[in-house]
Amino acid sequence: MADHKANTGRLTLNNTAYDFAKQAALIWLPGLGALYAGLAAIWGLPNAVEVVGTITAVDTFLGLVLGISTASYNNGKTDNPDNQKLPEVTEEPSQD
């Protein structure tokens, strides 16, 4: 996702952290919540609502962090990665 080059004050995650957090947010945490909810119903495990609610809250916050990191990365991205000077484009006035 984003590699740290300098501290720019933006929230960015390096590629490894981003990929891990994204997989946790999209696959592992929802799966863990569903697993606990199902097992709690079958086996009478304690505090099902509290456990699943906590997992959901953590997952939602992680989604927020990933969204901010993605937006920060996309705002800092450039279409000119080599920082080459691009020619200026000017429009000529139309003559009607």
Backbone as a chain_set.jsonl record, in Angstrom:
{"seq": "MADHKANTGRLTLNNTAYDFAKQAALIWLPGLGALYAGLAAIWGLPNAVEVVGTITAVDTFLGLVLGISTASYNNGKTDNPDNQKLPEVTEEPSQD", "coords": {"N": [[0.827, -1.186, 0.0], [1.574, 1.514, 1.069], [4.768, 2.86, 1.369], [6.897, 3.968, 3.94], [8.654, 6.905, 3.557], [9.29, 9.396, 4.443], [8.424, 11.222, 7.37], [5.465, 12.515, 6.985], [3.303, 13.403, 8.329], [1.003, 12.178, 7.67], [-1.313, 9.464, 7.932], [-0.111, 6.482, 7.13], [0.406, 3.123, 6.121], [2.892, 0.569, 5.898], [3.419, -1.761, 3.179], [3.289, -4.474, 4.082], [2.078, -4.287, 6.64], [-0.351, -3.09, 5.901], [-1.487, -5.052, 4.172], [-1.75, -7.206, 5.981], [-3.494, -6.087, 7.922], [-5.721, -5.552, 6.315], [-6.49, -8.133, 5.487], [-7.121, -9.182, 7.99], [-9.275, -7.506, 8.701], [-11.16, -8.0, 6.673], [-11.474, -10.771, 6.508], [-10.551, -12.48, 8.765], [-11.422, -11.347, 11.327], [-14.303, -10.952, 10.991], [-14.942, -13.647, 10.511], [-14.087, -14.851, 12.896], [-15.844, -13.653, 14.709], [-18.315, -14.669, 13.772], [-17.852, -17.401, 14.157], [-17.571, -17.546, 16.981], [-20.111, -16.659, 17.748], [-21.746, -18.672, 16.689], [-20.732, -21.011, 18.005], [-21.198, -20.259, 20.629], [-23.971, -20.274, 20.715], [-24.486, -22.977, 20.255], [-22.97, -24.407, 22.221], [-23.33, -22.999, 24.523], [-21.531, -20.978, 25.308], [-20.068, -18.321, 27.242], [-21.167, -14.831, 27.386], [-21.779, -14.081, 24.67], [-22.907, -11.956, 23.171], [-21.404, -9.754, 24.049], [-18.771, -10.506, 23.377], [-18.892, -10.873, 20.559], [-19.806, -8.337, 19.862], [-17.591, -6.789, 20.666], [-15.59, -7.768, 18.94], [-16.7, -6.934, 16.523], [-16.663, -4.137, 16.876], [-13.881, -3.654, 17.019], [-13.168, -4.53, 14.462], [-14.569, -2.691, 12.878], [-13.269, -0.292, 13.593], [-10.701, -0.908, 12.66], [-11.252, -1.019, 9.937], [-11.765, 1.703, 9.535], [-9.212, 2.808, 10.041], [-7.79, 1.617, 7.935], [-9.147, 2.756, 5.776], [-8.512, 5.489, 6.097], [-5.737, 5.341, 5.812], [-5.549, 4.429, 3.156], [-6.741, 6.583, 1.772], [-4.935, 8.605, 2.444], [-2.612, 7.631, 1.269], [-3.392, 7.608, -1.447], [-3.813, 10.348, -1.871], [-1.237, 11.302, -1.685], [0.002, 10.196, -3.788], [1.519, 10.308, -7.001], [1.237, 10.921, -10.494], [3.557, 11.051, -11.755], [6.092, 9.523, -11.06], [8.89, 9.762, -11.174], [9.385, 12.368, -10.794], [9.684, 14.104, -12.977], [9.961, 17.042, -14.947], [7.085, 18.2, -16.279], [5.638, 19.18, -19.406], [4.003, 22.34, -19.709], [0.568, 22.816, -20.273], [-1.293, 24.814, -22.278], [-4.236, 26.491, -23.2], [-5.334, 27.68, -26.275], [-7.026, 30.684, -27.054], [-10.337, 30.47, -28.255], [-11.415, 31.342, -31.506], [-14.119, 32.715, -32.529]], "CA": [[0.0, 0.0, 0.0], [2.396, 2.721, 1.123], [6.032, 2.697, 2.06], [7.309, 5.194, 4.615], [9.889, 7.51, 3.089], [9.532, 10.504, 5.369], [7.267, 11.47, 8.213], [4.746, 13.625, 6.367], [2.144, 13.726, 9.136], [-0.15, 11.436, 7.17], [-1.404, 8.083, 8.389], [0.117, 5.49, 6.082], [0.93, 1.844, 6.579], [3.71, -0.06, 4.873], [2.68, -2.796, 2.437], [3.069, -5.661, 4.901], [1.081, -3.956, 7.663], [-1.63, -2.861, 5.236], [-2.025, -6.34, 3.712], [-2.15, -7.968, 7.159], [-4.678, -5.456, 8.507], [-6.842, -5.726, 5.393], [-6.94, -9.518, 5.593], [-7.768, -9.324, 9.295], [-10.55, -6.791, 8.696], [-12.111, -8.559, 5.708], [-11.646, -12.229, 6.594], [-10.357, -13.143, 10.054], [-12.272, -10.849, 12.413], [-15.706, -11.355, 10.796], [-15.027, -15.096, 10.685], [-13.974, -15.148, 14.32], [-17.111, -13.258, 15.33], [-19.343, -15.644, 13.391], [-17.521, -18.662, 14.815], [-17.915, -17.472, 18.401], [-21.573, -16.57, 17.873], [-22.287, -20.015, 16.445], [-20.349, -21.928, 19.085], [-21.868, -19.827, 21.863], [-25.354, -20.744, 20.637], [-24.507, -24.446, 20.341], [-22.348, -24.915, 23.438], [-23.629, -22.153, 25.673], [-20.36, -20.204, 25.737], [-20.515, -17.097, 27.923], [-21.017, -13.468, 26.889], [-21.737, -14.075, 23.205], [-23.195, -10.611, 22.658], [-20.282, -8.888, 24.372], [-17.591, -10.922, 22.605], [-19.121, -10.571, 19.14], [-19.846, -6.878, 19.764], [-16.221, -6.292, 20.761], [-14.915, -8.111, 17.681], [-17.259, -6.059, 15.492], [-16.159, -2.78, 17.109], [-12.472, -3.644, 16.614], [-13.157, -4.663, 13.012], [-15.014, -1.408, 12.322], [-12.178, 0.671, 13.779], [-9.635, -1.291, 11.742], [-11.691, -0.548, 8.624], [-11.557, 3.15, 9.526], [-7.768, 3.047, 9.898], [-7.421, 1.246, 6.568], [-9.696, 3.767, 4.873], [-7.704, 6.707, 6.217], [-4.43, 5.047, 5.228], [-5.708, 4.373, 1.706], [-6.962, 7.945, 1.292], [-3.677, 9.322, 2.607], [-1.708, 7.116, 0.24], [-3.853, 8.062, -2.755], [-3.606, 11.791, -1.962], [0.187, 11.573, -1.826], [0.494, 9.53, -4.99], [1.671, 11.186, -8.155], [1.293, 10.23, -11.783], [4.897, 11.31, -12.253], [6.913, 9.011, -9.962], [10.292, 10.16, -11.282], [9.408, 13.815, -10.597], [10.155, 14.773, -14.18], [9.23, 18.264, -15.247], [6.142, 17.966, -17.36], [5.362, 20.412, -20.145], [2.773, 23.025, -19.36], [-0.437, 22.799, -21.321], [-2.102, 26.033, -22.291], [-5.26, 26.481, -24.228], [-5.4, 28.895, -27.09], [-8.39, 31.183, -27.071], [-11.093, 30.133, -29.46], [-11.752, 32.507, -32.316], [-15.424, 32.495, -33.165]], "C": [[0.868, 1.246, 0.0], [3.663, 2.42, 1.892], [6.405, 4.024, 2.697], [8.622, 5.674, 4.018], [10.287, 8.661, 3.991], [8.27, 10.686, 6.191], [6.56, 12.714, 7.701], [3.535, 14.027, 7.175], [0.887, 13.016, 8.672], [-0.121, 10.029, 7.738], [-1.234, 7.165, 7.199], [0.688, 4.239, 6.727], [1.845, 1.296, 5.499], [2.922, -1.222, 4.262], [2.338, -4.008, 3.291], [1.992, -5.412, 5.949], [-0.297, -3.77, 7.041], [-2.269, -4.189, 4.811], [-2.509, -7.188, 4.881], [-3.443, -7.41, 7.75], [-5.905, -5.64, 7.619], [-7.381, -7.144, 5.46], [-7.642, -9.763, 6.926], [-9.156, -8.695, 9.283], [-11.59, -7.45, 7.791], [-12.41, -10.033, 5.915], [-11.652, -12.732, 8.035], [-11.274, -12.642, 11.158], [-13.752, -11.164, 12.191], [-15.903, -12.87, 10.975], [-14.962, -15.508, 12.138], [-15.262, -14.793, 15.054], [-18.226, -14.247, 15.024], [-19.105, -16.987, 14.073], [-17.926, -18.631, 16.281], [-19.423, -17.413, 18.594], [-22.208, -17.941, 17.683], [-21.981, -20.987, 17.56], [-21.015, -21.553, 20.401], [-23.318, -20.311, 21.872], [-25.439, -22.256, 20.818], [-24.066, -24.937, 21.711], [-22.624, -24.063, 24.675], [-22.425, -21.397, 26.204], [-20.814, -18.856, 26.301], [-20.337, -15.83, 27.081], [-20.946, -13.363, 25.365], [-21.945, -12.676, 22.64], [-22.005, -9.681, 22.882], [-19.047, -9.216, 23.528], [-17.755, -10.539, 21.141], [-19.197, -9.056, 18.938], [-18.465, -6.259, 19.813], [-15.451, -6.564, 19.473], [-15.398, -7.193, 16.566], [-16.756, -4.629, 15.646], [-14.696, -2.659, 16.679], [-12.366, -3.701, 15.097], [-13.571, -3.352, 12.337], [-13.926, -0.349, 12.438], [-11.017, 0.365, 12.833], [-9.987, -0.875, 10.312], [-11.506, 0.95, 8.473], [-10.08, 3.479, 9.306], [-7.31, 2.719, 8.482], [-7.937, 2.264, 5.562], [-8.902, 5.06, 4.9], [-6.336, 6.501, 5.582], [-4.501, 5.031, 3.707], [-5.899, 5.772, 1.127], [-5.68, 8.764, 1.363], [-2.674, 8.905, 1.535], [-2.096, 7.656, -1.131], [-3.667, 9.569, -2.932], [-2.138, 12.148, -2.157], [0.793, 10.974, -3.076], [0.586, 10.529, -6.132], [1.691, 10.347, -9.419], [2.66, 10.375, -12.418], [5.905, 10.842, -11.206], [8.373, 9.413, -10.014], [10.482, 11.658, -11.098], [10.017, 14.551, -11.784], [9.323, 16.035, -14.404], [8.358, 17.994, -16.461], [5.876, 19.268, -18.097], [4.038, 21.014, -19.71], [1.834, 23.014, -20.554], [-1.243, 24.081, -21.206], [-3.092, 25.937, -23.419], [-5.203, 27.794, -24.993], [-6.843, 29.368, -27.09], [-9.09, 30.833, -28.378], [-11.459, 31.409, -30.196], [-13.022, 32.22, -33.072], [-15.812, 33.644, -34.041]], "O": [[0.89, 1.97, -0.995], [3.624, 1.793, 2.95], [6.253, 5.08, 2.083], [9.598, 4.924, 3.98], [11.467, 8.874, 4.268], [7.176, 10.339, 5.748], [7.003, 13.835, 7.952], [2.794, 14.916, 6.755], [-0.188, 13.235, 9.23], [0.945, 9.469, 7.994], [-2.119, 7.078, 6.348], [1.367, 4.303, 7.752], [1.611, 1.525, 4.313], [1.877, -1.611, 4.783], [1.217, -4.514, 3.231], [1.093, -6.235, 6.127], [-1.296, -4.236, 7.588], [-3.451, -4.42, 5.061], [-3.561, -7.821, 4.792], [-4.373, -8.161, 8.043], [-7.007, -5.861, 8.121], [-8.595, -7.344, 5.488], [-8.645, -10.474, 6.98], [-10.109, -9.283, 9.795], [-12.777, -7.453, 8.115], [-13.485, -10.504, 5.542], [-12.627, -13.335, 8.483], [-11.858, -13.459, 11.871], [-14.412, -11.61, 13.129], [-16.913, -13.31, 11.525], [-15.688, -16.403, 12.572], [-15.717, -15.543, 15.919], [-18.993, -14.62, 15.912], [-20.052, -17.636, 14.517], [-18.548, -19.571, 16.777], [-19.958, -18.047, 19.505], [-23.106, -18.324, 18.433], [-22.865, -21.711, 18.016], [-21.357, -22.426, 21.198], [-23.833, -20.711, 22.915], [-26.361, -22.755, 21.462], [-24.723, -25.796, 22.301], [-22.174, -24.404, 25.769], [-22.302, -21.193, 27.412], [-21.835, -18.317, 25.876], [-19.485, -15.764, 26.195], [-20.119, -12.619, 24.838], [-21.231, -12.261, 21.727], [-21.644, -8.907, 21.995], [-18.367, -8.319, 23.03], [-16.854, -9.946, 20.548], [-18.697, -8.547, 17.935], [-18.186, -5.307, 19.084], [-14.743, -5.69, 18.972], [-14.599, -6.726, 15.755], [-16.451, -3.973, 14.65], [-14.314, -1.675, 16.046], [-11.553, -2.989, 14.509], [-12.979, -2.957, 11.333], [-13.686, 0.406, 11.496], [-10.419, 1.28, 12.267], [-9.118, -0.429, 9.563], [-11.129, 1.423, 7.401], [-9.744, 4.328, 8.481], [-6.526, 3.465, 7.895], [-7.243, 2.598, 4.602], [-8.645, 5.66, 3.856], [-5.83, 7.386, 4.891], [-3.612, 5.559, 3.04], [-5.293, 6.113, 0.111], [-5.375, 9.529, 0.447], [-1.975, 9.744, 0.968], [-1.239, 8.107, -1.891], [-3.389, 10.022, -4.042], [-1.828, 13.189, -2.736], [1.959, 11.214, -3.389], [-0.191, 11.482, -6.203], [2.118, 9.192, -9.403], [2.89, 9.867, -13.515], [6.515, 11.67, -10.53], [9.04, 9.405, -8.98], [11.595, 12.169, -11.227], [10.774, 15.507, -11.612], [8.134, 16.077, -14.087], [8.842, 17.609, -17.525], [5.886, 20.34, -17.492], [3.084, 20.305, -19.389], [2.256, 23.18, -21.698], [-1.805, 24.384, -20.154], [-2.806, 25.364, -24.47], [-5.044, 28.869, -24.414], [-7.772, 28.561, -27.123], [-8.501, 30.895, -29.457], [-11.774, 32.429, -29.582], [-13.012, 31.571, -34.117], [-16.881, 33.622, -34.651]]}, "num_chains": 1, "name": "protein.A"}
